[in-house]
Amino acid sequence: MSEKISDTTNTPNGNLKNTNISLPWRKFFFGARTRILAWYILLVSLSTTVTILAIRQSLLSRLEERIDESLVQEIEEFRRLVEGHNPRTGQPFGDDVKSIFSVYLSRNIPNDDEFLITLCKNEFYKASPRALPDPIDRDSELVKYWANLTKAERGEKLMAAGKLFYIAEPVQMRGETLGVFVVVNLLSGELDEINEAVTVIAQIAITVLVVASVLAWLTAGRVLAPLRSLTEIARSINESDLTGRIPVRGKDEIAELTITFNQMLDRLEAGFLSQRNFMNDAGHELRTPIAIIQGHLELMDDDPQEQQETLAIVFDELDRMNRLVNDLLLLAKTEQSNFLNLETVEIETLTQELYTKAKALGARDWRLEATGSGFLTVDRQRITQAVMNLAQNATQHTQEGDEIGIGSAISAEQAYFWVRDTGVGIPLAEQSQIFERFVRGSRRRRCEGTGLGLAIVRAIAQSHGGRVELKSQLGEGAAFTIVIPVKSVSLIR
């Protein structure tokens, strides 16, 4: 039987795509929920088995200790009787071993599975209780062995009926063994009780395991519910709908995964939206020069002067398209790891170079307002490009004779490069969007540029780990400041 079936679907571009769909039975047997339950049952079963075996072994150990204490107690009582007096005559027992045995057996009642055996002159005399099991019957080999003992002995024997514990105490008078007293305990009866108790415990444990497994299956389903929601949301996501989100419940790892997934969807949605807007804006920006070029070429006749004028317009629009493409490529490069070519530069020298280059952009009242003293690790060319973009932007928003200031400063943590002008300023409503791609201020006096200059400035600052700050009021000009964290700076005293 095949584990997967192939489903052919159409992709948005019309191409066929094969999708492997897992069969339901495979998902059931190899799913996370089943595997969690399987491991749970395995671990609980192992721990329960070990626990039951440990309980049985502990009960056996305690039973053997209790049996040993009982045997020792019987022997001690027998010894005290041997050293005492005959209650019938009031005289010491002497060598009347049978009287000793008779008195002891009449006074002591053995415990369950315990047997008191007395042997006189190598022969069986009496026992309590009288009925003895086969392993210690009066004619058994073990009884005959005890009858010939001359020294005290304790031990255990593994018999067909179970384990047997005993202590044998010979009664000696003037170096002669008159008889032997033996206390015996068969483990079979109490062992059966232990096994029965362990069986009951095992049955209860199995019942508890079954009930707990059912609860674990339901609990695992509830715990994994966010993962199923994640799968459903992931399947529903396409390039036209990225709005789906998973509800966050609790504060555990699943909740953290849910939050992370939702944040990823937020980034993807923002990225797709930015990309869509970018493509729309780029298409719009490129469509205008293409339309101008096409229109002039279609209307161009054989007049040489008109042809020259048309070619001049075409080349100008092509130059604008070339600048737009170069700016787009530059913005794409800012997302690459090798975008920056870092070097250590002297801030004062760099600022003076920026001021000298900016003065060539237009007839303005250029001011070098301040220069920082120190060294900074940056990409000299990118910083120059960012400041020149700001200076060009200031030139386009001012008139001849307006003041434009350039400066730099440095502190222990940050370096600053700024461009300030006394132009028309930027409305507060536009300041939050002015750094977006293809966004132009509504009060721009001129239409040169691609609308990517400030976006490039922000990208260069962010690639250095910094930012761009803007302060502006209508009628009072604007001040753009590039703020870069100082990572390796040596201040000049």
C-alpha positions as CSV (number, residue, x, y, z in Angstrom):
1,M,0.0,0.0,0.0
2,S,1.4,3.4,-0.9
3,E,2.1,5.8,1.9
4,K,1.6,9.0,-0.1
5,I,-0.6,10.0,-3.0
6,S,0.4,12.6,-5.6
7,D,-1.9,15.6,-6.2
8,T,-1.3,17.9,-9.2
9,T,-2.3,21.5,-8.7
10,N,-1.9,24.7,-10.7
11,T,0.4,27.4,-9.4
12,P,-0.5,31.1,-9.8
13,N,1.7,31.3,-12.9
14,G,-0.1,28.4,-14.6
15,N,2.6,25.8,-14.0
16,L,1.8,22.3,-12.7
17,K,3.0,21.5,-9.3
18,N,3.0,18.1,-7.5
19,T,2.0,18.1,-3.9
20,N,2.6,15.0,-1.7
21,I,-0.2,14.4,0.7
22,S,0.3,12.1,3.6
23,L,-2.3,9.4,4.2
24,P,-4.4,9.9,7.3
25,W,-3.3,6.6,8.9
26,R,0.4,7.5,8.6
27,K,-0.3,10.9,10.1
28,F,-2.1,9.2,13.0
29,F,0.6,6.6,13.7
30,F,3.6,8.9,13.2
31,G,2.2,12.2,14.3
32,A,3.6,14.2,17.2
33,R,0.5,13.5,19.3
34,T,0.9,9.7,18.9
35,R,4.7,9.9,19.5
36,I,4.2,11.9,22.6
37,L,1.6,9.4,23.9
38,A,3.9,6.5,23.0
39,W,6.8,7.9,24.9
40,Y,4.5,8.7,27.8
41,I,3.2,5.2,28.0
42,L,6.7,3.7,27.6
43,L,8.2,5.9,30.4
44,V,5.2,5.4,32.7
45,S,5.3,1.6,32.0
46,L,9.0,1.4,32.7
47,S,8.7,3.5,35.9
48,T,5.7,1.5,37.1
49,T,7.4,-1.8,36.4
50,V,10.5,-0.7,38.3
51,T,8.4,0.6,41.1
52,I,6.4,-2.7,41.4
53,L,9.6,-4.8,41.3
54,A,11.2,-2.5,44.0
55,I,8.1,-2.8,46.2
56,R,8.2,-6.6,45.9
57,Q,11.9,-6.7,46.7
58,S,11.4,-4.4,49.6
59,L,8.5,-6.6,51.0
60,L,10.7,-9.7,50.6
61,S,13.6,-8.1,52.4
62,R,11.3,-7.0,55.2
63,L,9.8,-10.4,55.4
64,E,13.1,-12.1,55.6
65,E,14.2,-9.7,58.3
66,R,11.0,-10.4,60.3
67,I,11.5,-14.1,59.9
68,D,15.1,-13.9,61.1
69,E,14.0,-11.9,64.1
70,S,11.3,-14.4,64.9
71,L,13.7,-17.4,64.6
72,V,16.3,-15.6,66.8
73,Q,13.6,-14.8,69.4
74,E,12.4,-18.5,69.6
75,I,16.0,-19.7,70.1
76,E,16.6,-17.1,72.8
77,E,13.4,-18.2,74.6
78,F,14.5,-21.8,74.3
79,R,17.9,-21.1,75.8
80,R,16.4,-19.3,78.8
81,L,14.1,-22.3,79.4
82,V,17.1,-24.7,79.2
83,E,18.9,-22.7,81.9
84,G,15.7,-22.4,84.0
85,H,13.7,-24.8,86.2
86,N,11.1,-27.4,85.4
87,P,7.7,-25.8,86.4
88,R,6.3,-29.2,87.4
89,T,9.1,-30.1,89.9
90,G,10.6,-26.7,90.6
91,Q,14.1,-28.3,90.0
92,P,16.5,-27.7,87.1
93,F,15.9,-29.7,84.0
94,G,19.3,-31.3,84.1
95,D,19.6,-33.9,81.4
96,D,15.9,-34.4,81.0
97,V,15.8,-33.0,77.5
98,K,12.4,-34.4,76.7
99,S,10.9,-32.4,79.6
100,I,12.5,-29.3,78.2
101,F,11.0,-30.0,74.7
102,S,7.6,-30.8,76.1
103,V,7.4,-27.7,78.3
104,Y,8.6,-25.4,75.5
105,L,6.2,-26.8,72.9
106,S,3.3,-26.5,75.4
107,R,4.1,-22.9,76.2
108,N,4.9,-21.5,72.7
109,I,2.5,-21.2,69.7
110,P,4.5,-20.8,66.5
111,N,3.7,-18.1,64.0
112,D,2.1,-18.7,60.6
113,D,4.4,-20.8,58.4
114,E,6.7,-21.4,61.4
115,F,7.4,-24.9,62.8
116,L,9.1,-26.0,66.0
117,I,10.8,-29.4,65.7
118,T,12.5,-31.3,68.6
119,L,14.9,-34.2,68.1
120,C,16.1,-36.6,70.7
121,K,19.0,-39.1,70.3
122,N,19.1,-38.6,66.6
123,E,15.4,-39.3,66.2
124,F,12.3,-37.2,65.7
125,Y,10.6,-36.5,69.1
126,K,7.8,-33.8,68.8
127,A,6.8,-30.9,66.6
128,S,4.4,-27.9,66.8
129,P,2.3,-27.9,64.9
130,R,2.1,-31.6,64.5
131,A,1.4,-31.6,60.8
132,L,4.6,-30.9,58.9
133,P,5.0,-30.1,55.2
134,D,6.9,-32.6,53.1
135,P,10.3,-30.8,53.0
136,I,10.5,-31.1,56.8
137,D,8.5,-34.2,57.4
138,R,9.8,-36.4,60.3
139,D,11.3,-38.8,57.8
140,S,12.8,-36.2,55.5
141,E,16.5,-36.0,54.8
142,L,16.6,-32.5,56.2
143,V,15.3,-33.6,59.6
144,K,17.8,-36.5,59.6
145,Y,20.5,-33.9,58.9
146,W,19.4,-31.7,61.8
147,A,19.2,-34.7,64.2
148,N,23.0,-35.3,63.8
149,L,24.1,-31.8,64.5
150,T,26.4,-31.1,67.3
151,K,26.8,-27.4,66.8
152,A,24.3,-24.5,66.5
153,E,23.6,-23.8,62.9
154,R,21.4,-21.3,61.0
155,G,20.8,-21.3,57.2
156,E,18.3,-21.4,54.4
157,K,17.4,-23.9,51.8
158,L,15.7,-23.5,48.4
159,M,13.0,-26.3,48.3
160,A,10.4,-27.1,45.7
161,A,7.7,-25.6,48.1
162,G,9.7,-22.4,48.4
163,K,12.5,-20.9,50.5
164,L,13.1,-22.3,53.9
165,F,14.9,-20.6,56.9
166,Y,16.0,-22.4,60.0
167,I,18.1,-22.2,63.2
168,A,19.1,-25.4,64.9
169,E,20.2,-25.4,68.6
170,P,21.7,-28.6,70.0
171,V,21.1,-29.3,73.7
172,Q,24.4,-30.5,75.3
173,M,25.2,-31.7,78.8
174,R,28.7,-32.6,79.9
175,G,29.9,-32.6,76.3
176,E,27.1,-35.0,75.1
177,T,24.4,-33.9,72.7
178,L,21.1,-34.9,74.2
179,G,18.9,-33.4,71.5
180,V,18.4,-30.7,68.9
181,F,15.8,-27.9,68.9
182,V,15.0,-26.5,65.4
183,V,12.9,-23.4,64.5
184,V,11.9,-23.5,60.8
185,N,10.0,-21.0,58.7
186,L,8.7,-21.7,55.2
187,L,8.5,-18.6,53.0
188,S,5.9,-20.0,50.6
189,G,2.7,-18.9,52.5
190,E,3.8,-15.3,53.0
191,L,5.4,-15.2,49.6
192,D,2.1,-16.0,48.1
193,E,0.5,-13.1,50.0
194,I,3.3,-10.8,48.7
195,N,2.8,-11.9,45.2
196,E,-1.0,-11.5,45.5
197,A,-0.5,-7.9,46.8
198,V,2.0,-7.1,44.0
199,T,-0.6,-8.5,41.5
200,V,-3.3,-6.2,42.9
201,I,-0.9,-3.3,42.7
202,A,0.0,-4.2,39.1
203,Q,-3.7,-4.4,38.1
204,I,-4.4,-1.0,39.7
205,A,-1.3,0.4,38.0
206,I,-2.5,-0.9,34.6
207,T,-5.9,0.6,35.1
208,V,-4.4,3.9,36.2
209,L,-2.1,3.8,33.1
210,V,-5.0,3.3,30.7
211,V,-7.0,6.2,32.3
212,A,-3.9,8.4,32.4
213,S,-3.1,7.5,28.7
214,V,-6.5,8.6,27.7
215,L,-6.1,11.9,29.6
216,A,-2.6,12.3,28.2
217,W,-4.0,11.8,24.6
218,L,-6.6,14.5,25.3
219,T,-4.1,16.8,27.0
220,A,-1.6,16.4,24.1
221,G,-4.3,17.3,21.7
222,R,-5.0,20.6,23.6
223,V,-1.3,21.3,24.0
224,L,-0.6,20.7,20.2
225,A,-3.8,22.6,19.1
226,P,-1.7,25.8,18.4
227,L,0.6,23.7,16.2
228,R,-2.4,22.6,14.2
229,S,-3.6,26.1,14.0
230,L,-0.1,27.1,12.8
231,T,-0.3,24.5,10.1
232,E,-3.7,25.6,9.0
233,I,-2.6,29.3,8.9
234,A,0.5,28.4,7.0
235,R,-1.5,26.5,4.4
236,S,-3.9,29.4,4.0
237,I,-1.1,32.0,3.5
238,N,-0.4,33.1,-0.1
239,E,0.9,36.2,-1.8
240,S,-2.5,37.8,-1.7
241,D,-3.4,37.1,1.9
242,L,-1.0,37.4,4.8
243,T,-3.5,38.6,7.4
244,G,-4.0,35.2,9.3
245,R,-2.7,35.1,12.8
246,I,-2.7,32.4,15.6
247,P,-4.3,33.3,18.9
248,V,-1.8,33.2,21.8
249,R,-2.7,31.2,24.8
250,G,-0.6,30.8,27.9
251,K,3.1,31.6,28.4
252,D,4.8,28.3,27.6
253,E,7.0,27.2,24.7
254,I,4.0,26.7,22.4
255,A,2.9,30.3,23.2
256,E,6.4,31.5,22.5
257,L,6.4,29.7,19.2
258,T,3.0,31.2,18.3
259,I,4.3,34.7,19.1
260,T,7.4,34.1,17.0
261,F,5.3,32.8,14.1
262,N,2.9,35.7,14.3
263,Q,5.9,38.1,14.3
264,M,7.3,36.3,11.2
265,L,3.9,36.8,9.5
266,D,4.0,40.5,10.5
267,R,7.4,40.8,8.9
268,L,6.4,38.9,5.8
269,E,3.2,40.9,5.4
270,A,5.2,44.2,5.8
271,G,7.8,42.9,3.4
272,F,5.3,41.8,0.7
273,L,3.4,45.1,1.1
274,S,6.6,47.1,0.8
275,Q,7.6,45.0,-2.2
276,R,4.2,45.5,-3.8
277,N,4.3,49.2,-3.2
278,F,7.9,49.4,-4.4
279,M,7.0,47.6,-7.7
280,N,4.0,49.8,-8.2
281,D,6.0,53.0,-7.5
282,A,9.0,51.8,-9.6
283,G,6.7,50.9,-12.5
284,H,5.1,54.3,-12.2
285,E,8.4,56.1,-12.1
286,L,9.7,54.2,-15.1
287,R,6.5,54.5,-17.1
288,T,6.7,58.3,-17.2
289,P,10.1,58.6,-18.9
290,I,9.3,55.7,-21.2
291,A,6.0,57.5,-22.3
292,I,7.9,60.7,-22.9
293,I,10.6,59.0,-25.0
294,Q,8.0,57.1,-27.0
295,G,5.8,60.2,-27.6
296,H,8.7,62.3,-28.8
297,L,10.0,59.6,-31.1
298,E,6.6,59.1,-32.6
299,L,6.2,62.8,-33.3
300,M,9.8,63.3,-34.6
301,D,9.9,64.4,-38.3
302,D,12.8,65.0,-40.7
303,D,13.7,68.5,-39.5
304,P,17.3,68.2,-38.2
305,Q,16.8,70.8,-35.5
306,E,13.7,69.1,-34.2
307,Q,15.6,65.8,-34.3
308,Q,18.4,67.2,-32.1
309,E,15.8,68.6,-29.7
310,T,14.0,65.3,-29.5
311,L,17.3,63.4,-29.0
312,A,18.3,65.8,-26.2
313,I,15.0,65.0,-24.5
314,V,15.3,61.3,-25.0
315,F,18.9,61.2,-23.6
316,D,17.8,63.3,-20.6
317,E,15.0,60.9,-19.8
318,L,17.3,57.9,-20.4
319,D,19.8,59.5,-17.9
320,R,16.9,59.8,-15.4
321,M,16.0,56.2,-15.9
322,N,19.6,55.2,-15.5
323,R,19.8,57.2,-12.2
324,L,16.6,55.5,-11.0
325,V,17.9,52.0,-11.8
326,N,21.3,52.8,-10.1
327,D,19.4,54.0,-7.0
328,L,17.3,50.8,-7.0
329,L,20.4,48.7,-7.3
330,L,22.1,50.6,-4.4
331,L,19.1,50.1,-2.2
332,A,19.2,46.4,-3.0
333,K,22.9,46.2,-2.1
334,T,22.3,47.7,1.3
335,E,20.7,44.4,2.4
336,Q,23.9,42.5,1.6
337,S,26.6,41.7,4.1
338,N,29.4,43.1,1.9
339,F,27.7,46.5,1.3
340,L,30.2,48.4,3.5
341,N,33.9,48.8,3.0
342,L,34.9,49.9,6.5
343,E,38.0,52.0,7.3
344,T,39.2,54.3,10.0
345,V,38.7,57.9,9.1
346,E,39.5,61.2,10.7
347,I,36.1,63.0,11.3
348,E,37.5,66.5,10.9
349,T,39.1,65.8,7.6
350,L,36.1,64.0,6.3
351,T,33.8,66.9,7.3
352,Q,35.9,69.4,5.5
353,E,35.9,67.2,2.3
354,L,32.1,67.0,2.5
355,Y,31.8,70.8,2.9
356,T,34.1,71.3,-0.1
357,K,32.1,68.9,-2.3
358,A,28.7,70.3,-1.2
359,K,29.6,73.9,-2.2
360,A,29.7,72.8,-5.9
361,L,26.0,71.8,-5.8
362,G,24.6,75.3,-6.1
363,A,24.9,79.0,-5.2
364,R,23.9,79.0,-1.6
365,D,25.3,80.5,1.6
366,W,27.3,77.4,2.6
367,R,28.4,77.2,6.3
368,L,30.8,74.8,7.9
369,E,29.2,74.9,11.4
370,A,31.4,72.4,13.3
371,T,33.9,69.6,12.9
372,G,34.3,66.7,15.3
373,S,37.7,65.6,16.5
374,G,38.5,61.9,16.5
375,F,38.6,58.8,14.5
376,L,35.7,56.7,13.4
377,T,35.4,53.3,11.6
378,V,32.9,53.8,8.7
379,D,32.6,53.4,5.0
380,R,34.0,56.8,3.8
381,Q,32.3,56.5,0.3
382,R,28.9,55.6,1.7
383,I,29.0,58.4,4.4
384,T,30.0,60.8,1.7
385,Q,27.1,59.6,-0.6
386,A,24.6,60.0,2.3
387,V,25.7,63.5,3.2
388,M,25.8,64.6,-0.5
389,N,22.2,63.3,-0.9
390,L,21.2,65.4,2.0
391,A,23.0,68.4,0.6
392,Q,21.4,67.9,-2.8
393,N,18.0,67.7,-1.1
394,A,18.7,70.9,0.8
395,T,19.7,72.6,-2.5
396,Q,16.5,71.6,-4.2
397,H,14.4,73.1,-1.3
398,T,16.2,76.4,-1.1
399,Q,16.9,79.4,-3.3
400,E,20.0,81.2,-4.2
401,G,21.4,83.0,-1.2
402,D,19.7,80.7,1.4
403,E,21.8,79.3,4.1
404,I,22.9,75.6,4.2
405,G,25.0,74.4,7.1
406,I,27.1,71.2,7.3
407,G,28.8,69.9,10.4
408,S,29.9,67.0,12.5
409,A,30.4,66.1,16.2
410,I,31.4,63.1,18.2
411,S,30.8,61.9,21.8
412,A,31.9,58.8,23.7
413,E,29.0,56.8,22.2
414,Q,27.8,58.4,18.9
415,A,29.1,60.4,16.0
416,Y,26.9,63.0,14.2
417,F,26.9,64.3,10.6
418,W,24.2,66.9,9.8
419,V,23.0,69.1,7.0
420,R,20.8,72.1,7.9
421,D,19.0,74.5,5.6
422,T,16.7,77.6,5.9
423,G,14.3,76.5,3.2
424,V,10.6,76.0,3.2
425,G,10.6,73.2,5.7
426,I,8.7,69.9,5.8
427,P,5.1,69.6,7.1
428,L,4.8,67.5,10.3
429,A,2.4,65.0,8.6
430,E,5.0,64.2,6.0
431,Q,8.0,63.8,8.3
432,S,7.2,60.2,9.2
433,Q,7.0,59.1,5.5
434,I,9.7,61.3,4.0
435,F,12.3,58.5,4.1
436,E,10.1,56.0,2.3
437,R,11.0,55.1,-1.3
438,F,9.5,57.3,-4.1
439,V,8.0,59.7,-1.5
440,R,8.4,63.4,-2.4
441,G,7.4,66.3,-0.3
442,S,4.3,68.1,-1.3
443,R,6.1,71.5,-1.2
444,R,9.1,70.5,-3.3
445,R,10.0,73.4,-5.6
446,R,11.7,71.2,-8.2
447,C,10.9,67.8,-9.6
448,E,14.5,66.5,-10.2
449,G,15.5,63.3,-8.6
450,T,14.1,59.8,-8.3
451,G,12.4,60.0,-4.9
452,L,15.0,57.6,-3.5
453,G,17.6,60.0,-2.1
454,L,16.4,60.0,1.5
455,A,15.6,56.3,1.4
456,I,19.3,55.7,0.4
457,V,20.5,58.0,3.3
458,R,18.4,56.0,5.8
459,A,19.7,52.7,4.4
460,I,23.3,53.8,4.6
461,A,22.8,54.9,8.2
462,Q,21.1,51.7,9.2
463,S,23.8,49.6,7.6
464,H,26.3,51.3,10.0
465,G,23.9,50.5,12.9
466,G,22.7,54.0,13.1
467,R,19.7,56.2,12.1
468,V,18.6,59.5,10.6
469,E,16.9,62.2,12.6
470,L,14.8,65.0,11.2
471,K,13.9,68.3,12.8
472,S,11.8,70.7,10.7
473,Q,9.1,73.3,10.8
474,L,7.3,75.0,8.0
475,G,9.0,78.2,7.0
476,E,12.1,77.5,9.2
477,G,13.9,75.0,7.1
478,A,15.0,71.4,8.0
479,A,17.9,69.7,9.8
480,F,18.8,66.1,8.9
481,T,21.3,64.3,11.2
482,I,23.0,61.0,10.6
483,V,23.7,59.3,13.9
484,I,26.2,56.5,13.9
485,P,27.3,54.4,17.0
486,V,30.9,54.8,17.9
487,K,32.5,51.3,18.0
488,S,36.2,52.1,17.7
489,V,37.0,55.8,18.4
490,S,40.1,57.5,19.6
491,L,39.3,61.0,20.7
492,I,41.8,63.8,20.2
493,R,42.5,65.7,23.4
